[in-house]
Amino acid sequence: MCLSIPGRVLEITEEDGFKMGKIDFSGIIKKVCLQYIPDIRVGEYALVHVGFAISKVDEKEAAKTLKLLKELEDMGNESKEDSPS
């Protein structure tokens, strides 16, 4: 099983013959290989696993996934606050 995270493509470049891009993951910007989805465009969303964009995803689906990830993060933070020091 793998976990892929949606991110919005901010910029597309070519490096050493590979399509690369800067992807925004809710404020965290990372360089990602876009070679597996050559038709991706700036402004679109991609599912990314360990530095490789593996498929495109529409904005609505990306927003749902990011919302769920935020809820999980918030639950983890609440758990830390409730635990004894």
Residue, then its C-alpha position, 0 to 999 in steps of 0.5 A: m500500500c502506498l500513500s499519495i498526496p495531492g498537490r497543485v502544480l505551480e511551475i513546470t521545468e525540464e531537468d536533464g531531460f525529465k519533466m519536473g515541477k514545483i508542487d504546492f502541498s497546502g503551503i509546502i513547496k516541493k520539487v517533483c518528477l512529472q515524467y509519468i504524467p506528461d500532459i499535466r499543466v500549471g494549475e492542475y493537481a497531481l497525486v504525488h508519491v515519494g517525489f513522483a507525480i503518479s496521476k492527475v486529480d481534479e481540484k474537487e477531489a484534491a480538496k476532499t483529500l486535503k480536508l481529510l488529511k487536515e482533520l487527521e492532523d487536528m485529531g493528532n494534535e488534540s491527542k497530544e494535548d490530552s496526553p499526560s506530560 
